[in-house]
Amino acid sequence: MKTRIKYCKVCDVDFPTMYRIQYKNPKEWVFVCEACLLKVKKDNNKYRYGGTWKR
């Protein structure tokens, strides 16, 4: 079976669980790790959750 790999858009590290979000303009869906999610989500009115991806 093929291993699926995704890298965090903020820290560029591979994680087994990633979060699909929009957090800045232009509104683009990106995958981020949990640590980066908590950083960009705080006090961000552009933040939008789009689902969880698990390897």
PDBQT receptor file of N, H, CA, C and O in Angstrom, charges set to zero:
ATOM      1  N   MET A   1       0.840  -1.180   0.000  1.00  0.00    +0.000 N 
ATOM      2  CA  MET A   1       0.000   0.000   0.000  1.00  0.00    +0.000 C 
ATOM      3  C   MET A   1       0.885   1.244   0.000  1.00  0.00    +0.000 C 
ATOM      4  O   MET A   1       1.928   1.272   0.653  1.00  0.00    +0.000 OA
ATOM      5  N   LYS A   2       0.467   2.259  -0.729  1.00  0.00    +0.000 N 
ATOM      6  H   LYS A   2      -0.381   2.235  -1.259  1.00  0.00    +0.000 HD
ATOM      7  CA  LYS A   2       1.215   3.493  -0.842  1.00  0.00    +0.000 C 
ATOM      8  C   LYS A   2       1.045   4.350   0.424  1.00  0.00    +0.000 C 
ATOM      9  O   LYS A   2      -0.073   4.552   0.896  1.00  0.00    +0.000 OA
ATOM     10  N   THR A   3       2.155   4.847   0.961  1.00  0.00    +0.000 N 
ATOM     11  H   THR A   3       3.064   4.683   0.577  1.00  0.00    +0.000 HD
ATOM     12  CA  THR A   3       2.101   5.704   2.130  1.00  0.00    +0.000 C 
ATOM     13  C   THR A   3       1.832   7.132   1.683  1.00  0.00    +0.000 C 
ATOM     14  O   THR A   3       2.527   7.672   0.822  1.00  0.00    +0.000 OA
ATOM     15  N   ARG A   4       0.810   7.735   2.287  1.00  0.00    +0.000 N 
ATOM     16  H   ARG A   4       0.246   7.296   2.987  1.00  0.00    +0.000 HD
ATOM     17  CA  ARG A   4       0.477   9.114   1.951  1.00  0.00    +0.000 C 
ATOM     18  C   ARG A   4       1.204  10.049   2.909  1.00  0.00    +0.000 C 
ATOM     19  O   ARG A   4       1.170   9.855   4.124  1.00  0.00    +0.000 OA
ATOM     20  N   ILE A   5       1.848  11.042   2.366  1.00  0.00    +0.000 N 
ATOM     21  H   ILE A   5       1.875  11.199   1.379  1.00  0.00    +0.000 HD
ATOM     22  CA  ILE A   5       2.616  11.990   3.165  1.00  0.00    +0.000 C 
ATOM     23  C   ILE A   5       2.121  13.397   2.867  1.00  0.00    +0.000 C 
ATOM     24  O   ILE A   5       1.947  13.776   1.709  1.00  0.00    +0.000 OA
ATOM     25  N   LYS A   6       1.899  14.160   3.924  1.00  0.00    +0.000 N 
ATOM     26  H   LYS A   6       2.041  13.852   4.865  1.00  0.00    +0.000 HD
ATOM     27  CA  LYS A   6       1.543  15.573   3.782  1.00  0.00    +0.000 C 
ATOM     28  C   LYS A   6       2.443  16.356   4.725  1.00  0.00    +0.000 C 
ATOM     29  O   LYS A   6       2.771  15.896   5.819  1.00  0.00    +0.000 OA
ATOM     30  N   TYR A   7       2.833  17.536   4.289  1.00  0.00    +0.000 N 
ATOM     31  H   TYR A   7       2.566  17.910   3.400  1.00  0.00    +0.000 HD
ATOM     32  CA  TYR A   7       3.697  18.387   5.099  1.00  0.00    +0.000 C 
ATOM     33  C   TYR A   7       2.931  19.617   5.554  1.00  0.00    +0.000 C 
ATOM     34  O   TYR A   7       2.114  20.167   4.816  1.00  0.00    +0.000 OA
ATOM     35  N   CYS A   8       3.206  20.035   6.766  1.00  0.00    +0.000 N 
ATOM     36  H   CYS A   8       3.870  19.589   7.365  1.00  0.00    +0.000 HD
ATOM     37  CA  CYS A   8       2.586  21.228   7.327  1.00  0.00    +0.000 C 
ATOM     38  C   CYS A   8       2.998  22.440   6.494  1.00  0.00    +0.000 C 
ATOM     39  O   CYS A   8       4.180  22.629   6.208  1.00  0.00    +0.000 OA
ATOM     40  N   LYS A   9       2.030  23.253   6.109  1.00  0.00    +0.000 N 
ATOM     41  H   LYS A   9       1.070  23.100   6.341  1.00  0.00    +0.000 HD
ATOM     42  CA  LYS A   9       2.291  24.442   5.295  1.00  0.00    +0.000 C 
ATOM     43  C   LYS A   9       3.100  25.486   6.066  1.00  0.00    +0.000 C 
ATOM     44  O   LYS A   9       3.787  26.303   5.453  1.00  0.00    +0.000 OA
ATOM     45  N   VAL A  10       3.029  25.474   7.397  1.00  0.00    +0.000 N 
ATOM     46  H   VAL A  10       2.471  24.811   7.895  1.00  0.00    +0.000 HD
ATOM     47  CA  VAL A  10       3.707  26.476   8.210  1.00  0.00    +0.000 C 
ATOM     48  C   VAL A  10       5.123  26.040   8.584  1.00  0.00    +0.000 C 
ATOM     49  O   VAL A  10       6.078  26.779   8.347  1.00  0.00    +0.000 OA
ATOM     50  N   CYS A  11       5.269  24.835   9.173  1.00  0.00    +0.000 N 
ATOM     51  H   CYS A  11       4.493  24.235   9.366  1.00  0.00    +0.000 HD
ATOM     52  CA  CYS A  11       6.587  24.392   9.658  1.00  0.00    +0.000 C 
ATOM     53  C   CYS A  11       7.273  23.393   8.726  1.00  0.00    +0.000 C 
ATOM     54  O   CYS A  11       8.437  23.059   8.948  1.00  0.00    +0.000 OA
ATOM     55  N   ASP A  12       6.585  22.907   7.688  1.00  0.00    +0.000 N 
ATOM     56  H   ASP A  12       5.639  23.178   7.507  1.00  0.00    +0.000 HD
ATOM     57  CA  ASP A  12       7.139  22.006   6.673  1.00  0.00    +0.000 C 
ATOM     58  C   ASP A  12       7.640  20.671   7.231  1.00  0.00    +0.000 C 
ATOM     59  O   ASP A  12       8.657  20.142   6.783  1.00  0.00    +0.000 OA
ATOM     60  N   VAL A  13       6.910  20.134   8.213  1.00  0.00    +0.000 N 
ATOM     61  H   VAL A  13       6.083  20.564   8.577  1.00  0.00    +0.000 HD
ATOM     62  CA  VAL A  13       7.231  18.841   8.808  1.00  0.00    +0.000 C 
ATOM     63  C   VAL A  13       6.063  17.889   8.541  1.00  0.00    +0.000 C 
ATOM     64  O   VAL A  13       4.906  18.309   8.531  1.00  0.00    +0.000 OA
ATOM     65  N   ASP A  14       6.369  16.609   8.324  1.00  0.00    +0.000 N 
ATOM     66  H   ASP A  14       7.309  16.268   8.332  1.00  0.00    +0.000 HD
ATOM     67  CA  ASP A  14       5.356  15.578   8.093  1.00  0.00    +0.000 C 
ATOM     68  C   ASP A  14       4.765  15.124   9.422  1.00  0.00    +0.000 C 
ATOM     69  O   ASP A  14       5.506  14.855  10.367  1.00  0.00    +0.000 OA
ATOM     70  N   PHE A  15       3.438  15.035   9.505  1.00  0.00    +0.000 N 
ATOM     71  H   PHE A  15       2.836  15.254   8.737  1.00  0.00    +0.000 HD
ATOM     72  CA  PHE A  15       2.751  14.556  10.703  1.00  0.00    +0.000 C 
ATOM     73  C   PHE A  15       1.685  13.544  10.290  1.00  0.00    +0.000 C 
ATOM     74  O   PHE A  15       1.152  13.640   9.184  1.00  0.00    +0.000 OA
ATOM     75  N   PRO A  16       1.357  12.568  11.157  1.00  0.00    +0.000 N 
ATOM     76  CA  PRO A  16       0.334  11.584  10.812  1.00  0.00    +0.000 C 
ATOM     77  C   PRO A  16      -1.086  12.152  10.830  1.00  0.00    +0.000 C 
ATOM     78  O   PRO A  16      -1.978  11.594  10.191  1.00  0.00    +0.000 OA
ATOM     79  N   THR A  17      -1.306  13.242  11.545  1.00  0.00    +0.000 N 
ATOM     80  H   THR A  17      -0.582  13.695  12.064  1.00  0.00    +0.000 HD
ATOM     81  CA  THR A  17      -2.608  13.899  11.589  1.00  0.00    +0.000 C 
ATOM     82  C   THR A  17      -2.425  15.363  11.220  1.00  0.00    +0.000 C 
ATOM     83  O   THR A  17      -1.608  16.070  11.811  1.00  0.00    +0.000 OA
ATOM     84  N   MET A  18      -3.201  15.807  10.230  1.00  0.00    +0.000 N 
ATOM     85  H   MET A  18      -3.864  15.233   9.750  1.00  0.00    +0.000 HD
ATOM     86  CA  MET A  18      -3.105  17.193   9.766  1.00  0.00    +0.000 C 
ATOM     87  C   MET A  18      -4.509  17.791   9.733  1.00  0.00    +0.000 C 
ATOM     88  O   MET A  18      -5.503  17.068   9.672  1.00  0.00    +0.000 OA
ATOM     89  N   TYR A  19      -4.573  19.102   9.774  1.00  0.00    +0.000 N 
ATOM     90  H   TYR A  19      -3.765  19.689   9.824  1.00  0.00    +0.000 HD
ATOM     91  CA  TYR A  19      -5.843  19.817   9.791  1.00  0.00    +0.000 C 
ATOM     92  C   TYR A  19      -5.928  20.719   8.565  1.00  0.00    +0.000 C 
ATOM     93  O   TYR A  19      -5.012  21.489   8.275  1.00  0.00    +0.000 OA
ATOM     94  N   ARG A  20      -7.039  20.610   7.857  1.00  0.00    +0.000 N 
ATOM     95  H   ARG A  20      -7.784  19.985   8.092  1.00  0.00    +0.000 HD
ATOM     96  CA  ARG A  20      -7.256  21.405   6.641  1.00  0.00    +0.000 C 
ATOM     97  C   ARG A  20      -7.919  22.711   7.063  1.00  0.00    +0.000 C 
ATOM     98  O   ARG A  20      -9.008  22.709   7.636  1.00  0.00    +0.000 OA
ATOM     99  N   ILE A  21      -7.256  23.816   6.775  1.00  0.00    +0.000 N 
ATOM    100  H   ILE A  21      -6.372  23.817   6.310  1.00  0.00    +0.000 HD
ATOM    101  CA  ILE A  21      -7.767  25.110   7.221  1.00  0.00    +0.000 C 
ATOM    102  C   ILE A  21      -7.531  26.198   6.170  1.00  0.00    +0.000 C 
ATOM    103  O   ILE A  21      -6.748  26.032   5.235  1.00  0.00    +0.000 OA
ATOM    104  N   GLN A  22      -8.232  27.305   6.357  1.00  0.00    +0.000 N 
ATOM    105  H   GLN A  22      -8.868  27.440   7.117  1.00  0.00    +0.000 HD
ATOM    106  CA  GLN A  22      -7.935  28.567   5.685  1.00  0.00    +0.000 C 
ATOM    107  C   GLN A  22      -7.614  29.533   6.811  1.00  0.00    +0.000 C 
ATOM    108  O   GLN A  22      -8.323  29.561   7.817  1.00  0.00    +0.000 OA
ATOM    109  N   TYR A  23      -6.551  30.333   6.661  1.00  0.00    +0.000 N 
ATOM    110  H   TYR A  23      -5.975  30.310   5.844  1.00  0.00    +0.000 HD
ATOM    111  CA  TYR A  23      -6.212  31.239   7.759  1.00  0.00    +0.000 C 
ATOM    112  C   TYR A  23      -5.680  32.595   7.322  1.00  0.00    +0.000 C 
ATOM    113  O   TYR A  23      -5.360  33.428   8.170  1.00  0.00    +0.000 OA
ATOM    114  N   LYS A  24      -5.579  32.837   6.016  1.00  0.00    +0.000 N 
ATOM    115  H   LYS A  24      -5.838  32.160   5.327  1.00  0.00    +0.000 HD
ATOM    116  CA  LYS A  24      -5.119  34.142   5.543  1.00  0.00    +0.000 C 
ATOM    117  C   LYS A  24      -5.628  34.375   4.133  1.00  0.00    +0.000 C 
ATOM    118  O   LYS A  24      -6.161  33.464   3.499  1.00  0.00    +0.000 OA
ATOM    119  N   ASN A  25      -5.465  35.590   3.645  1.00  0.00    +0.000 N 
ATOM    120  H   ASN A  25      -5.032  36.330   4.160  1.00  0.00    +0.000 HD
ATOM    121  CA  ASN A  25      -5.849  35.929   2.265  1.00  0.00    +0.000 C 
ATOM    122  C   ASN A  25      -4.674  35.715   1.341  1.00  0.00    +0.000 C 
ATOM    123  O   ASN A  25      -3.551  36.007   1.751  1.00  0.00    +0.000 OA
ATOM    124  N   PRO A  26      -4.845  35.226   0.119  1.00  0.00    +0.000 N 
ATOM    125  CA  PRO A  26      -6.117  34.778  -0.415  1.00  0.00    +0.000 C 
ATOM    126  C   PRO A  26      -6.544  33.481   0.256  1.00  0.00    +0.000 C 
ATOM    127  O   PRO A  26      -5.704  32.678   0.661  1.00  0.00    +0.000 OA
ATOM    128  N   LYS A  27      -7.833  33.284   0.370  1.00  0.00    +0.000 N 
ATOM    129  H   LYS A  27      -8.515  33.937   0.041  1.00  0.00    +0.000 HD
ATOM    130  CA  LYS A  27      -8.348  32.098   1.062  1.00  0.00    +0.000 C 
ATOM    131  C   LYS A  27      -7.990  30.850   0.269  1.00  0.00    +0.000 C 
ATOM    132  O   LYS A  27      -8.535  30.595  -0.805  1.00  0.00    +0.000 OA
ATOM    133  N   GLU A  28      -7.077  30.092   0.813  1.00  0.00    +0.000 N 
ATOM    134  H   GLU A  28      -6.634  30.299   1.686  1.00  0.00    +0.000 HD
ATOM    135  CA  GLU A  28      -6.554  28.884   0.179  1.00  0.00    +0.000 C 
ATOM    136  C   GLU A  28      -6.572  27.778   1.224  1.00  0.00    +0.000 C 
ATOM    137  O   GLU A  28      -6.164  28.001   2.364  1.00  0.00    +0.000 OA
ATOM    138  N   TRP A  29      -7.039  26.584   0.853  1.00  0.00    +0.000 N 
ATOM    139  H   TRP A  29      -7.370  26.402  -0.073  1.00  0.00    +0.000 HD
ATOM    140  CA  TRP A  29      -7.047  25.458   1.784  1.00  0.00    +0.000 C 
ATOM    141  C   TRP A  29      -5.630  24.897   1.898  1.00  0.00    +0.000 C 
ATOM    142  O   TRP A  29      -4.995  24.584   0.891  1.00  0.00    +0.000 OA
ATOM    143  N   VAL A  30      -5.143  24.774   3.127  1.00  0.00    +0.000 N 
ATOM    144  H   VAL A  30      -5.659  25.028   3.945  1.00  0.00    +0.000 HD
ATOM    145  CA  VAL A  30      -3.815  24.225   3.389  1.00  0.00    +0.000 C 
ATOM    146  C   VAL A  30      -3.909  23.227   4.528  1.00  0.00    +0.000 C 
ATOM    147  O   VAL A  30      -4.872  23.239   5.295  1.00  0.00    +0.000 OA
ATOM    148  N   PHE A  31      -2.903  22.358   4.638  1.00  0.00    +0.000 N 
ATOM    149  H   PHE A  31      -2.121  22.349   4.014  1.00  0.00    +0.000 HD
ATOM    150  CA  PHE A  31      -2.815  21.413   5.744  1.00  0.00    +0.000 C 
ATOM    151  C   PHE A  31      -1.764  21.896   6.728  1.00  0.00    +0.000 C 
ATOM    152  O   PHE A  31      -0.665  22.285   6.334  1.00  0.00    +0.000 OA
ATOM    153  N   VAL A  32      -2.110  21.869   8.020  1.00  0.00    +0.000 N 
ATOM    154  H   VAL A  32      -3.003  21.553   8.339  1.00  0.00    +0.000 HD
ATOM    155  CA  VAL A  32      -1.177  22.266   9.071  1.00  0.00    +0.000 C 
ATOM    156  C   VAL A  32      -1.216  21.246  10.198  1.00  0.00    +0.000 C 
ATOM    157  O   VAL A  32      -2.198  20.523  10.366  1.00  0.00    +0.000 OA
ATOM    158  N   CYS A  33      -0.130  21.199  10.970  1.00  0.00    +0.000 N 
ATOM    159  H   CYS A  33       0.667  21.787  10.833  1.00  0.00    +0.000 HD
ATOM    160  CA  CYS A  33      -0.070  20.305  12.130  1.00  0.00    +0.000 C 
ATOM    161  C   CYS A  33      -0.830  20.948  13.295  1.00  0.00    +0.000 C 
ATOM    162  O   CYS A  33      -1.244  22.104  13.209  1.00  0.00    +0.000 OA
ATOM    163  N   GLU A  34      -1.008  20.204  14.367  1.00  0.00    +0.000 N 
ATOM    164  H   GLU A  34      -0.672  19.265  14.437  1.00  0.00    +0.000 HD
ATOM    165  CA  GLU A  34      -1.779  20.705  15.509  1.00  0.00    +0.000 C 
ATOM    166  C   GLU A  34      -1.121  21.912  16.174  1.00  0.00    +0.000 C 
ATOM    167  O   GLU A  34      -1.810  22.861  16.550  1.00  0.00    +0.000 OA
ATOM    168  N   ALA A  35       0.195  21.888  16.321  1.00  0.00    +0.000 N 
ATOM    169  H   ALA A  35       0.754  21.117  16.015  1.00  0.00    +0.000 HD
ATOM    170  CA  ALA A  35       0.900  23.002  16.963  1.00  0.00    +0.000 C 
ATOM    171  C   ALA A  35       0.741  24.288  16.152  1.00  0.00    +0.000 C 
ATOM    172  O   ALA A  35       0.475  25.350  16.715  1.00  0.00    +0.000 OA
ATOM    173  N   CYS A  36       0.902  24.192  14.845  1.00  0.00    +0.000 N 
ATOM    174  H   CYS A  36       1.118  23.329  14.388  1.00  0.00    +0.000 HD
ATOM    175  CA  CYS A  36       0.749  25.370  13.986  1.00  0.00    +0.000 C 
ATOM    176  C   CYS A  36      -0.708  25.810  13.919  1.00  0.00    +0.000 C 
ATOM    177  O   CYS A  36      -0.988  27.005  13.823  1.00  0.00    +0.000 OA
ATOM    178  N   LEU A  37      -1.640  24.859  13.968  1.00  0.00    +0.000 N 
ATOM    179  H   LEU A  37      -1.412  23.888  14.046  1.00  0.00    +0.000 HD
ATOM    180  CA  LEU A  37      -3.056  25.187  13.978  1.00  0.00    +0.000 C 
ATOM    181  C   LEU A  37      -3.385  26.087  15.159  1.00  0.00    +0.000 C 
ATOM    182  O   LEU A  37      -4.073  27.096  15.007  1.00  0.00    +0.000 OA
ATOM    183  N   LEU A  38      -2.898  25.722  16.325  1.00  0.00    +0.000 N 
ATOM    184  H   LEU A  38      -2.339  24.902  16.448  1.00  0.00    +0.000 HD
ATOM    185  CA  LEU A  38      -3.177  26.506  17.525  1.00  0.00    +0.000 C 
ATOM    186  C   LEU A  38      -2.582  27.907  17.431  1.00  0.00    +0.000 C 
ATOM    187  O   LEU A  38      -3.153  28.859  17.963  1.00  0.00    +0.000 OA
ATOM    188  N   LYS A  39      -1.443  28.041  16.758  1.00  0.00    +0.000 N 
ATOM    189  H   LYS A  39      -0.979  27.268  16.326  1.00  0.00    +0.000 HD
ATOM    190  CA  LYS A  39      -0.812  29.359  16.597  1.00  0.00    +0.000 C 
ATOM    191  C   LYS A  39      -1.608  30.251  15.644  1.00  0.00    +0.000 C 
ATOM    192  O   LYS A  39      -1.891  31.404  15.968  1.00  0.00    +0.000 OA
ATOM    193  N   VAL A  40      -1.972  29.725  14.467  1.00  0.00    +0.000 N 
ATOM    194  H   VAL A  40      -1.743  28.788  14.204  1.00  0.00    +0.000 HD
ATOM    195  CA  VAL A  40      -2.631  30.562  13.463  1.00  0.00    +0.000 C 
ATOM    196  C   VAL A  40      -4.111  30.791  13.763  1.00  0.00    +0.000 C 
ATOM    197  O   VAL A  40      -4.701  31.753  13.270  1.00  0.00    +0.000 OA
ATOM    198  N   LYS A  41      -4.712  29.920  14.562  1.00  0.00    +0.000 N 
ATOM    199  H   LYS A  41      -4.233  29.139  14.962  1.00  0.00    +0.000 HD
ATOM    200  CA  LYS A  41      -6.134  30.019  14.883  1.00  0.00    +0.000 C 
ATOM    201  C   LYS A  41      -6.420  31.144  15.885  1.00  0.00    +0.000 C 
ATOM    202  O   LYS A  41      -7.472  31.780  15.818  1.00  0.00    +0.000 OA
ATOM    203  N   LYS A  42      -5.508  31.382  16.790  1.00  0.00    +0.000 N 
ATOM    204  H   LYS A  42      -4.654  30.865  16.844  1.00  0.00    +0.000 HD
ATOM    205  CA  LYS A  42      -5.721  32.326  17.883  1.00  0.00    +0.000 C 
ATOM    206  C   LYS A  42      -5.973  33.744  17.349  1.00  0.00    +0.000 C 
ATOM    207  O   LYS A  42      -5.146  34.301  16.627  1.00  0.00    +0.000 OA
ATOM    208  N   ASP A  43      -7.118  34.314  17.712  1.00  0.00    +0.000 N 
ATOM    209  H   ASP A  43      -7.790  33.862  18.298  1.00  0.00    +0.000 HD
ATOM    210  CA  ASP A  43      -7.503  35.682  17.346  1.00  0.00    +0.000 C 
ATOM    211  C   ASP A  43      -7.428  35.949  15.844  1.00  0.00    +0.000 C 
ATOM    212  O   ASP A  43      -7.042  37.042  15.430  1.00  0.00    +0.000 OA
ATOM    213  N   ASN A  44      -7.794  34.959  15.025  1.00  0.00    +0.000 N 
ATOM    214  H   ASN A  44      -8.108  34.071  15.361  1.00  0.00    +0.000 HD
ATOM    215  CA  ASN A  44      -7.728  35.100  13.572  1.00  0.00    +0.000 C 
ATOM    216  C   ASN A  44      -9.146  35.006  13.003  1.00  0.00    +0.000 C 
ATOM    217  O   ASN A  44      -9.740  33.928  12.995  1.00  0.00    +0.000 OA
ATOM    218  N   ASN A  45      -9.689  36.129  12.530  1.00  0.00    +0.000 N 
ATOM    219  H   ASN A  45      -9.207  37.005  12.536  1.00  0.00    +0.000 HD
ATOM    220  CA  ASN A  45     -11.050  36.110  11.993  1.00  0.00    +0.000 C 
ATOM    221  C   ASN A  45     -11.114  35.505  10.592  1.00  0.00    +0.000 C 
ATOM    222  O   ASN A  45     -12.209  35.294  10.070  1.00  0.00    +0.000 OA
ATOM    223  N   LYS A  46      -9.982  35.224   9.979  1.00  0.00    +0.000 N 
ATOM    224  H   LYS A  46      -9.092  35.395  10.403  1.00  0.00    +0.000 HD
ATOM    225  CA  LYS A  46      -9.951  34.570   8.664  1.00  0.00    +0.000 C 
ATOM    226  C   LYS A  46      -9.865  33.042   8.779  1.00  0.00    +0.000 C 
ATOM    227  O   LYS A  46      -9.946  32.335   7.774  1.00  0.00    +0.000 OA
ATOM    228  N   TYR A  47      -9.700  32.538  10.005  1.00  0.00    +0.000 N 
ATOM    229  H   TYR A  47      -9.634  33.112  10.821  1.00  0.00    +0.000 HD
ATOM    230  CA  TYR A  47      -9.568  31.095  10.238  1.00  0.00    +0.000 C 
ATOM    231  C   TYR A  47     -10.863  30.362   9.893  1.00  0.00    +0.000 C 
ATOM    232  O   TYR A  47     -11.956  30.792  10.261  1.00  0.00    +0.000 OA
ATOM    233  N   ARG A  48     -10.714  29.239   9.174  1.00  0.00    +0.000 N 
ATOM    234  H   ARG A  48      -9.826  28.889   8.875  1.00  0.00    +0.000 HD
ATOM    235  CA  ARG A  48     -11.854  28.377   8.841  1.00  0.00    +0.000 C 
ATOM    236  C   ARG A  48     -11.375  26.933   8.819  1.00  0.00    +0.000 C 
ATOM    237  O   ARG A  48     -10.407  26.606   8.133  1.00  0.00    +0.000 OA
ATOM    238  N   TYR A  49     -12.058  26.063   9.575  1.00  0.00    +0.000 N 
ATOM    239  H   TYR A  49     -12.845  26.329  10.132  1.00  0.00    +0.000 HD
ATOM    240  CA  TYR A  49     -11.720  24.644   9.662  1.00  0.00    +0.000 C 
ATOM    241  C   TYR A  49     -12.363  23.887   8.513  1.00  0.00    +0.000 C 
ATOM    242  O   TYR A  49     -13.517  24.136   8.162  1.00  0.00    +0.000 OA
ATOM    243  N   GLY A  50     -11.605  22.950   7.922  1.00  0.00    +0.000 N 
ATOM    244  H   GLY A  50     -10.668  22.748   8.207  1.00  0.00    +0.000 HD
ATOM    245  CA  GLY A  50     -12.135  22.204   6.783  1.00  0.00    +0.000 C 
ATOM    246  C   GLY A  50     -12.027  20.709   6.904  1.00  0.00    +0.000 C 
ATOM    247  O   GLY A  50     -12.338  19.999   5.947  1.00  0.00    +0.000 OA
ATOM    248  N   GLY A  51     -11.595  20.191   8.053  1.00  0.00    +0.000 N 
ATOM    249  H   GLY A  51     -11.343  20.768   8.831  1.00  0.00    +0.000 HD
ATOM    250  CA  GLY A  51     -11.540  18.747   8.219  1.00  0.00    +0.000 C 
ATOM    251  C   GLY A  51     -10.191  18.268   8.739  1.00  0.00    +0.000 C 
ATOM    252  O   GLY A  51      -9.217  19.019   8.795  1.00  0.00    +0.000 OA
ATOM    253  N   THR A  52     -10.167  16.999   9.115  1.00  0.00    +0.000 N 
ATOM    254  H   THR A  52     -10.958  16.389   9.070  1.00  0.00    +0.000 HD
ATOM    255  CA  THR A  52      -8.967  16.372   9.654  1.00  0.00    +0.000 C 
ATOM    256  C   THR A  52      -8.533  15.260   8.721  1.00  0.00    +0.000 C 
ATOM    257  O   THR A  52      -9.354  14.471   8.252  1.00  0.00    +0.000 OA
ATOM    258  N   TRP A  53      -7.234  15.203   8.455  1.00  0.00    +0.000 N 
ATOM    259  H   TRP A  53      -6.567  15.844   8.836  1.00  0.00    +0.000 HD
ATOM    260  CA  TRP A  53      -6.651  14.167   7.600  1.00  0.00    +0.000 C 
ATOM    261  C   TRP A  53      -5.765  13.290   8.474  1.00  0.00    +0.000 C 
ATOM    262  O   TRP A  53      -4.913  13.784   9.213  1.00  0.00    +0.000 OA
ATOM    263  N   LYS A  54      -5.980  11.968   8.377  1.00  0.00    +0.000 N 
ATOM    264  H   LYS A  54      -6.672  11.567   7.776  1.00  0.00    +0.000 HD
ATOM    265  CA  LYS A  54      -5.154  11.015   9.136  1.00  0.00    +0.000 C 
ATOM    266  C   LYS A  54      -4.533  10.030   8.184  1.00  0.00    +0.000 C 
ATOM    267  O   LYS A  54      -5.173   9.553   7.247  1.00  0.00    +0.000 OA
ATOM    268  N   ARG A  55      -3.269   9.728   8.436  1.00  0.00    +0.000 N 
ATOM    269  H   ARG A  55      -2.749  10.116   9.197  1.00  0.00    +0.000 HD
ATOM    270  CA  ARG A  55      -2.557   8.785   7.595  1.00  0.00    +0.000 C 
ATOM    271  C   ARG A  55      -3.019   7.393   7.848  1.00  0.00    +0.000 C 
ATOM    272  O   ARG A  55      -2.524   6.455   7.223  1.00  0.00    +0.000 OA
TER     273      ARG A  55
